[in-house]
Amino acid sequence: MNELFKIFTVDEAEAGKINAAPDEPHHHDFEELIIGMEGRLEHFIDFKATTMDAPFVSFVTKGKVHRVIPKLNNGRCRMWVLRFKTEFIPETAFQLYSLYHDDATLKIQEGSCFKRLVTLCELIDAEMQQEIPDLSVVRHLLSALFTMIESERRKSETTDSGLNKTHNTTFKNFLKILEENYHRPEGVDFYAEKLFMSSRNLNNICHQIMQLSVTEIIEARKLIEAKNQLIHTDKSISEIGFDLGYNEKAYFTSVFRKKSGQTPSDFREEMRKLIS
């Protein structure tokens, strides 16, 4: 996906096309949120298959191997699909990984709360239909949408097993500390010490949940913020690198190119063309 953000609906006709030629399990380079109003979702993710009737919310984090097949229920299907680059809402998206890593789809009760989710999708779609959409408005509405979804999630949470719950709590606390310190040149030992555990145990938990090491998660967060600043600020490459703990522009550029496949300048130019 080249765009920073896109929104569209899946209806009966589109569901029929997808069912006729379903994708193979795959992963993508963007985040995907599905709000199911009518119909049924057959979801294969993390090598497990589930089926859920609307109303529901499903969030697939970047890099997850999955396959989504929308189906009719009582002859009806209506779903909002929102896709966005992680750097579009970096302060929110990264935290979502800890919430959805082991449970991508959430059953929502019908009523006023779910209707508000649908209304937010309609407002986002209306903004994107403008001749020149204001992406700052879309960002705020999308953040509000996830806030409301998280409120519903807390109401319906089930009790995890003891070890799983401990690991989830540790991972969430790690991400919270990371959010406060990712701009500093701190490594694994710093975060492990903050969590009163060994670096090895923290790495094991991160591998279990994200299939990434602590160092890889720190670098991913820095890269997301670098992209965010390249898109939304006029700071120089050196300033952005310095903000994120890189004292040399050349080293920052080298790391950025290695992780994203292009230089910071090339990324900024490409994104500004897309936005304009």
Backbone hydrogen bonds in HBPLUS format (Angstrom, degrees):
<---DONOR---> <-ACCEPTOR-->    atom                        ^
c    i                          cat <-CA-CA->   ^        H-A-AA   ^      H-
h    n   atom  resd res      DA  || num        DHA   H-A  angle D-A-AA Bond
n    s   type  num  typ     dist DA aas  dist angle  dist       angle   num
A0085-LYS N   A0004-LEU O   2.89 MM  81  5.18 155.6  1.95 139.8 144.8     1
A0006-LYS N   A0083-ARG O   2.87 MM  77  5.38 147.1  1.98 159.1 161.9     2
A0083-ARG N   A0006-LYS O   2.94 MM  77  5.38 169.1  1.95 158.0 161.7     3
A0008-PHE N   A0081-VAL O   3.00 MM  73  5.43 154.4  2.06 149.6 157.8     4
A0081-VAL N   A0008-PHE O   2.80 MM  73  5.43 161.5  1.83 173.9 171.9     5
A0010-VAL N   A0079-MET O   2.80 MM  69  5.12 153.8  1.87 147.0 155.0     6
A0079-MET N   A0010-VAL O   3.01 MM  69  5.12 145.7  2.13 139.4 148.9     7
A0015-ALA N   A0011-ASP O   2.87 MM   4  6.03 161.6  1.90 157.4 163.3     8
A0016-GLY N   A0012-GLU O   2.98 MM   4  6.16 149.5  2.08 143.0 150.9     9
A0017-LYS N   A0013-ALA O   3.14 MM   4  6.51 150.2  2.23 144.8 152.1    10
A0018-ILE N   A0014-GLU O   3.04 MM   4  6.35 161.5  2.07 153.2 157.6    11
A0019-ASN N   A0015-ALA O   2.94 MM   4  6.13 157.2  2.00 149.3 155.6    12
A0020-ALA N   A0016-GLY O   3.04 MM   4  6.16 143.4  2.18 140.5 150.0    13
A0021-ALA N   A0017-LYS O   3.22 MM   4  6.50 138.7  2.40 142.0 151.7    14
A0026-HIS N   A0066-HIS O   2.91 MM  40  5.52 162.7  1.94 148.2 146.6    15
A0066-HIS N   A0026-HIS O   2.81 MM  40  5.52 162.4  1.84 151.6 153.4    16
A0063-GLY N   A0028-HIS O   3.15 MM  35  5.62 148.5  2.26 155.6 164.3    17
A0031-GLU N   A0084-PHE O   2.84 MM  53  5.39 170.3  1.85 161.0 158.4    18
A0084-PHE N   A0031-GLU O   3.06 MM  53  5.39 156.0  2.12 141.7 148.3    19
A0032-GLU N   A0060-VAL O   3.11 MM  28  5.20 158.5  2.16 147.1 152.2    20
A0060-VAL N   A0032-GLU O   2.82 MM  28  5.20 164.3  1.85 155.8 160.9    21
A0033-LEU N   A0082-LEU O   2.80 MM  49  5.07 166.3  1.82 154.6 159.4    22
A0082-LEU N   A0033-LEU O   2.77 MM  49  5.07 168.7  1.79 158.4 162.1    23
A0034-ILE N   A0058-SER O   2.75 MM  24  5.05 162.0  1.78 155.4 160.7    24
A0058-SER N   A0034-ILE O   2.88 MM  24  5.05 159.3  1.92 148.3 153.9    25
A0035-ILE N   A0080-TRP O   2.88 MM  45  5.04 159.1  1.92 143.7 150.8    26
A0080-TRP N   A0035-ILE O   2.94 MM  45  5.04 158.2  1.98 145.6 146.9    27
A0036-GLY N   A0056-PHE O   2.89 MM  20  5.08 154.6  1.96 142.6 149.2    28
A0056-PHE N   A0036-GLY O   3.20 MM  20  5.08 148.1  2.30 128.8 136.4    29
A0037-MET N   A0078-ARG O   2.93 MM  41  5.54 152.0  2.01 155.8 165.0    30
A0038-GLU N   A0078-ARG O   3.06 MM  40  4.84 156.3  2.12 137.0 139.2    31
A0078-ARG N   A0038-GLU O   2.94 MM  40  4.84 167.5  1.96 121.6 118.9    32
A0054-ALA N   A0039-GLY O   2.98 MM  15  5.62 165.1  2.01 154.0 150.0    33
A0040-ARG N   A0071-LYS O   2.90 MM  31  4.96 149.5  1.99 144.9 143.8    34
A0071-LYS N   A0040-ARG O   2.69 MM  31  4.96 162.2  1.72 160.5 159.6    35
A0041-LEU N   A0052-MET O   2.85 MM  11  5.36 165.8  1.87 152.9 156.4    36
A0052-MET N   A0041-LEU O   2.97 MM  11  5.36 154.2  2.04 141.9 149.8    37
A0042-GLU N   A0069-ILE O   2.95 MM  27  5.07 171.3  1.96 145.5 147.6    38
A0069-ILE N   A0042-GLU O   2.87 MM  27  5.07 156.4  1.93 151.4 157.7    39
A0043-HIS N   A0050-THR O   2.76 MM   7  5.28 167.0  1.78 164.3 167.7    40
A0050-THR N   A0043-HIS O   2.77 MM   7  5.28 158.7  1.82 150.4 157.7    41
A0044-PHE N   A0067-ARG O   2.85 MM  23  5.01 171.0  1.86 154.9 158.0    42
A0067-ARG N   A0044-PHE O   2.69 MM  23  5.01 134.3  1.90 142.6 152.3    43
A0045-ILE N   A0048-LYS O   2.86 MM   3  5.40 157.2  1.91 158.7 156.8    44
A0048-LYS N   A0045-ILE O   2.97 MM   3  5.40 149.0  2.07 112.5 121.0    45
A0046-ASP N   A0065-VAL O   3.32 MM  19  6.13 156.5  2.38 168.4 172.6    46
A0108-ILE N   A0055-PRO O   3.21 MM  53  5.57 169.5  2.22 128.8 130.1    47
A0057-VAL N   A0106-LEU O   2.88 MM  49  5.16 153.1  1.95 146.8 155.7    48
A0106-LEU N   A0057-VAL O   2.66 MM  49  5.16 169.1  1.68 163.3 167.2    49
A0059-PHE N   A0104-ALA O   2.92 MM  45  5.36 160.0  1.96 148.3 150.7    50
A0064-LYS N   A0061-THR O   3.17 MM   3  5.91 164.6  2.20 142.8 143.4    51
A0073-ASN N   A0076-ARG O   2.96 MM   3  5.32 156.1  2.02 141.4 147.2    52
A0076-ARG N   A0073-ASN O   3.14 MM   3  5.32 161.8  2.17 106.1 111.8    53
A0088-PHE N   A0085-LYS O   2.89 MM   3  5.42 161.4  1.93 117.8 124.0    54
A0092-THR N   A0089-ILE O   2.96 MM   3  5.54 153.6  2.03 118.4 126.6    55
A0093-ALA N   A0089-ILE O   2.77 MM   4  5.75 173.9  1.77 170.6 170.2    56
A0095-GLN N   A0092-THR O   3.12 MM   3  5.54 123.7  2.45 108.2 121.5    57
A0096-LEU N   A0093-ALA O   3.01 MM   3  5.20 135.0  2.21 101.4 114.2    58
A0097-TYR N   A0094-PHE O   3.36 MM   3  5.79 150.6  2.45 106.6 113.4    59
A0098-SER N   A0095-GLN O   3.32 MM   3  5.95 139.7  2.49 111.8 119.0    60
A0099-LEU N   A0096-LEU O   3.01 MM   3  5.11 132.0  2.25  99.6 113.2    61
A0100-TYR N   A0096-LEU O   3.04 MM   4  6.19 151.0  2.12 160.7 166.9    62
A0115-LYS N   A0111-GLY O   3.08 MM   4  6.29 158.4  2.12 152.1 158.9    63
A0116-ARG N   A0112-SER O   3.05 MM   4  6.27 140.4  2.21 141.8 151.1    64
A0117-LEU N   A0113-CYS O   3.36 MM   4  6.77 144.1  2.50 140.4 149.0    65
A0117-LEU N   A0114-PHE O   3.04 MM   3  5.15 123.5  2.37  98.4 112.6    66
A0118-VAL N   A0114-PHE O   3.15 MM   4  6.56 156.6  2.21 150.9 156.7    67
A0119-THR N   A0115-LYS O   2.88 MM   4  6.15 153.0  1.95 144.5 152.6    68
A0120-LEU N   A0116-ARG O   2.97 MM   4  6.20 154.4  2.04 145.1 150.9    69
A0121-CYS N   A0117-LEU O   3.10 MM   4  6.45 154.1  2.17 145.4 152.2    70
A0122-GLU N   A0118-VAL O   2.96 MM   4  6.29 152.0  2.04 147.8 155.9    71
A0123-LEU N   A0119-THR O   2.92 MM   4  6.24 150.5  2.01 148.2 156.3    72
A0124-ILE N   A0120-LEU O   2.92 MM   4  6.17 157.0  1.98 149.7 156.0    73
A0125-ASP N   A0121-CYS O   2.88 MM   4  6.09 162.9  1.91 149.5 154.3    74
A0126-ALA N   A0122-GLU O   2.90 MM   4  6.06 154.4  1.97 142.9 150.1    75
A0127-GLU N   A0123-LEU O   3.05 MM   4  6.30 153.2  2.12 144.3 150.6    76
A0128-MET N   A0124-ILE O   2.98 MM   4  6.28 157.0  2.03 150.5 157.1    77
A0129-GLN N   A0125-ASP O   3.00 MM   4  6.23 125.0  2.31 140.4 154.6    78
A0129-GLN N   A0126-ALA O   3.25 MM   3  5.14 139.4  2.43  92.0 103.3    79
A0130-GLN N   A0127-GLU O   3.10 MM   3  5.44 159.5  2.15 108.4 114.8    80
A0137-VAL N   A0134-ASP O   3.07 MM   3  5.51 129.4  2.34 108.0 119.7    81
A0138-VAL N   A0134-ASP O   3.26 MM   4  6.67 157.1  2.31 145.4 151.9    82
A0139-ARG N   A0135-LEU O   2.87 MM   4  6.04 154.1  1.93 143.8 150.4    83
A0140-HIS N   A0136-SER O   3.18 MM   4  6.40 160.6  2.22 143.4 147.3    84
A0141-LEU N   A0137-VAL O   3.01 MM   4  6.26 161.2  2.05 152.8 158.2    85
A0142-LEU N   A0138-VAL O   2.85 MM   4  5.99 157.0  1.90 150.8 157.3    86
A0143-SER N   A0139-ARG O   2.94 MM   4  6.15 157.6  1.99 148.6 154.6    87
A0144-ALA N   A0140-HIS O   2.96 MM   4  6.17 155.1  2.03 143.7 150.8    88
A0145-LEU N   A0141-LEU O   2.89 MM   4  6.12 147.6  1.99 142.4 151.6    89
A0146-PHE N   A0142-LEU O   3.07 MM   4  6.41 156.9  2.13 149.8 154.0    90
A0147-THR N   A0143-SER O   2.98 MM   4  6.23 150.1  2.07 145.0 153.9    91
A0148-MET N   A0144-ALA O   3.02 MM   4  6.27 156.7  2.08 150.0 154.8    92
A0149-ILE N   A0145-LEU O   3.00 MM   4  6.25 152.0  2.08 144.1 152.5    93
A0150-GLU N   A0146-PHE O   2.88 MM   4  6.05 158.3  1.93 147.4 152.7    94
A0151-SER N   A0147-THR O   3.07 MM   4  6.31 145.4  2.19 139.0 148.3    95
A0152-GLU N   A0148-MET O   3.12 MM   4  6.46 151.7  2.20 143.8 150.2    96
A0153-ARG N   A0149-ILE O   2.85 MM   4  6.17 151.2  1.93 147.5 156.8    97
A0154-ARG N   A0150-GLU O   2.99 MM   4  6.22 158.3  2.04 149.6 153.3    98
A0156-SER N   A0153-ARG O   3.04 MM   3  5.31 133.9  2.26 102.3 114.8    99
A0165-LYS N   A0161-SER O   2.81 MM   4  5.85 162.9  1.84 162.5 167.6   100
A0166-THR N   A0162-GLY O   3.06 MM   4  6.24 153.7  2.14 143.8 150.9   101
A0167-HIS N   A0163-LEU O   2.95 MM   4  6.22 162.5  1.98 154.7 158.9   102
A0168-ASN N   A0164-ASN O   2.93 MM   4  6.14 160.8  1.97 150.1 155.5   103
A0169-THR N   A0165-LYS O   2.95 MM   4  6.10 159.9  1.99 147.3 152.8   104
A0170-THR N   A0166-THR O   2.91 MM   4  6.13 160.3  1.95 149.5 155.1   105
A0171-PHE N   A0167-HIS O   2.91 MM   4  6.11 161.9  1.94 150.6 155.5   106
A0172-LYS N   A0168-ASN O   2.95 MM   4  6.15 161.7  1.98 150.3 155.2   107
A0173-ASN N   A0169-THR O   2.94 MM   4  6.15 156.6  2.00 148.1 154.8   108
A0174-PHE N   A0170-THR O   2.85 MM   4  6.10 150.9  1.94 147.7 156.3   109
A0175-LEU N   A0171-PHE O   2.96 MM   4  6.28 161.3  2.00 151.9 155.9   110
A0176-LYS N   A0172-LYS O   2.99 MM   4  6.23 148.6  2.09 142.6 151.6   111
A0177-ILE N   A0173-ASN O   2.97 MM   4  6.24 160.2  2.01 150.3 154.6   112
A0178-LEU N   A0174-PHE O   2.79 MM   4  6.00 155.8  1.85 150.5 158.6   113
A0179-GLU N   A0175-LEU O   2.89 MM   4  6.03 151.3  1.97 142.3 149.1   114
A0180-GLU N   A0177-ILE O   3.12 MM   3  5.24 132.4  2.35  97.6 110.2   115
A0181-ASN N   A0177-ILE O   3.14 MM   4  6.31 122.8  2.48 138.3 153.4   116
A0181-ASN N   A0178-LEU O   3.00 MM   3  5.04 141.9  2.15  99.9 111.4   117
A0182-TYR N   A0178-LEU O   2.75 MM   4  5.20 130.5  1.99 164.3 158.3   118
A0184-ARG N   A0181-ASN O   2.87 MM   3  5.49 166.0  1.89 125.3 129.4   119
A0186-GLU N   A0184-ARG O   2.84 MM   2  5.55 139.5  2.01 101.4  91.3   120
A0192-ALA N   A0188-VAL O   2.94 MM   4  6.16 164.1  1.96 161.3 166.6   121
A0193-GLU N   A0189-ASP O   2.92 MM   4  5.98 159.4  1.96 146.9 152.3   122
A0194-LYS N   A0190-PHE O   3.11 MM   4  6.37 153.7  2.18 142.4 149.5   123
A0195-LEU N   A0191-TYR O   3.12 MM   4  6.32 137.4  2.31 139.4 150.1   124
A0195-LEU N   A0192-ALA O   3.10 MM   3  5.09 128.4  2.38  94.2 108.0   125
A0197-MET N   A0192-ALA O   3.02 MM   5  5.27 165.5  2.04 143.8 147.3   126
A0196-PHE N   A0193-GLU O   3.08 MM   3  4.94 162.7  2.12 102.8 107.6   127
A0202-LEU N   A0198-SER O   3.13 MM   4  6.44 162.7  2.16 152.1 156.7   128
A0203-ASN N   A0199-SER O   2.93 MM   4  6.12 161.3  1.96 150.7 155.9   129
A0204-ASN N   A0200-ARG O   2.93 MM   4  6.17 153.6  2.00 147.6 155.2   130
A0205-ILE N   A0201-ASN O   3.03 MM   4  6.30 156.5  2.09 149.4 154.5   131
A0206-CYS N   A0202-LEU O   3.02 MM   4  6.27 163.4  2.05 152.1 156.5   132
A0207-HIS N   A0203-ASN O   2.90 MM   4  6.08 156.1  1.96 149.8 156.5   133
A0208-GLN N   A0204-ASN O   2.95 MM   4  6.13 153.0  2.03 143.3 150.9   134
A0209-ILE N   A0205-ILE O   3.01 MM   4  6.24 154.2  2.08 149.8 155.9   135
A0210-MET N   A0206-CYS O   2.76 MM   4  5.56 161.2  1.79 148.2 154.6   136
A0211-GLN N   A0207-HIS O   2.89 MM   4  4.03 134.4  2.10 109.5 117.9   137
A0217-ILE N   A0213-SER O   3.03 MM   4  6.32 151.8  2.11 148.7 156.2   138
A0218-ILE N   A0214-VAL O   2.93 MM   4  6.22 160.3  1.97 155.7 161.1   139
A0219-GLU N   A0215-THR O   2.96 MM   4  6.18 164.7  1.99 149.7 153.9   140
A0220-ALA N   A0216-GLU O   2.89 MM   4  6.02 148.3  1.99 139.1 148.2   141
A0221-ARG N   A0217-ILE O   2.98 MM   4  6.24 154.8  2.05 148.1 153.8   142
A0222-LYS N   A0218-ILE O   3.02 MM   4  6.33 158.7  2.07 151.2 157.1   143
A0223-LEU N   A0219-GLU O   2.92 MM   4  6.11 156.5  1.97 146.7 153.2   144
A0224-ILE N   A0220-ALA O   2.97 MM   4  6.21 155.5  2.04 147.0 153.1   145
A0225-GLU N   A0221-ARG O   3.10 MM   4  6.36 162.8  2.13 149.0 152.8   146
A0226-ALA N   A0222-LYS O   2.84 MM   4  6.07 154.3  1.91 148.5 156.7   147
A0227-LYS N   A0223-LEU O   2.94 MM   4  6.17 162.3  1.97 151.0 154.7   148
A0228-ASN N   A0224-ILE O   2.92 MM   4  6.17 154.0  1.99 144.7 152.8   149
A0229-GLN N   A0225-GLU O   2.90 MM   4  6.14 162.0  1.93 154.2 157.3   150
A0230-LEU N   A0226-ALA O   2.92 MM   4  6.12 154.1  1.99 147.7 155.6   151
A0231-ILE N   A0227-LYS O   2.98 MM   4  6.15 146.4  2.09 145.7 153.8   152
A0232-HIS N   A0228-ASN O   2.90 MM   4  5.99 166.8  1.92 152.6 156.7   153
A0233-THR N   A0229-GLN O   2.93 MM   4  5.16 135.6  2.13 139.2 140.1   154
A0240-ILE N   A0236-SER O   3.05 MM   4  6.34 162.9  2.08 155.3 159.1   155
A0241-GLY N   A0237-ILE O   2.97 MM   4  6.17 164.5  2.00 151.0 155.6   156
A0242-PHE N   A0238-SER O   2.89 MM   4  6.08 159.7  1.93 149.7 155.3   157
A0243-ASP N   A0239-GLU O   2.90 MM   4  6.12 154.4  1.96 147.4 154.4   158
A0244-LEU N   A0240-ILE O   3.23 MM   4  6.50 134.8  2.45 140.6 151.4   159
A0244-LEU N   A0241-GLY O   3.09 MM   3  5.24 135.0  2.30  98.9 111.2   160
A0246-TYR N   A0241-GLY O   2.83 MM   5  4.98 158.7  1.87 148.3 141.5   161
A0245-GLY N   A0242-PHE O   3.11 MM   3  5.16 166.4  2.13 111.1 111.7   162
A0252-PHE N   A0248-GLU O   3.08 MM   4  6.38 165.5  2.11 155.3 159.3   163
A0253-THR N   A0249-LYS O   2.86 MM   4  6.05 165.7  1.88 157.0 160.9   164
A0254-SER N   A0250-ALA O   2.96 MM   4  6.12 151.3  2.05 140.5 148.4   165
A0255-VAL N   A0251-TYR O   2.94 MM   4  6.22 162.0  1.97 154.7 158.4   166
A0256-PHE N   A0252-PHE O   2.90 MM   4  6.07 165.7  1.92 154.4 158.8   167
A0257-ARG N   A0253-THR O   2.92 MM   4  6.03 162.7  1.95 147.4 152.1   168
A0258-LYS N   A0254-SER O   3.01 MM   4  6.14 157.6  2.06 144.6 151.0   169
A0259-LYS N   A0255-VAL O   3.02 MM   4  6.24 154.0  2.09 150.0 156.2   170
A0260-SER N   A0256-PHE O   2.84 MM   4  5.89 156.2  1.90 154.6 161.2   171
A0261-GLY N   A0257-ARG O   2.76 MM   4  4.85 142.9  1.90 130.9 137.4   172
A0267-PHE N   A0263-THR O   2.96 MM   4  6.20 161.1  2.00 156.5 161.9   173
A0268-ARG N   A0264-PRO O   2.93 MM   4  6.12 164.7  1.95 151.6 155.5   174
A0269-GLU N   A0265-SER O   3.01 MM   4  6.20 164.5  2.03 150.4 154.4   175
A0270-GLU N   A0266-ASP O   2.98 MM   4  6.12 161.4  2.02 148.1 153.2   176
A0271-MET N   A0267-PHE O   2.95 MM   4  6.13 166.6  1.97 157.3 160.4   177
A0272-ARG N   A0268-ARG O   3.00 MM   4  6.11 159.8  2.04 150.7 156.2   178
A0273-LYS N   A0269-GLU O   3.14 MM   4  6.30 147.8  2.25 142.8 150.6   179
A0274-LEU N   A0270-GLU O   3.12 MM   4  6.42 153.5  2.20 144.1 151.2   180
A0275-ILE N   A0271-MET O   2.88 MM   4  6.14 160.9  1.92 153.2 158.1   181
A0276-SER N   A0272-ARG O   2.99 MM   4  6.01 158.8  2.04 140.3 146.1   182
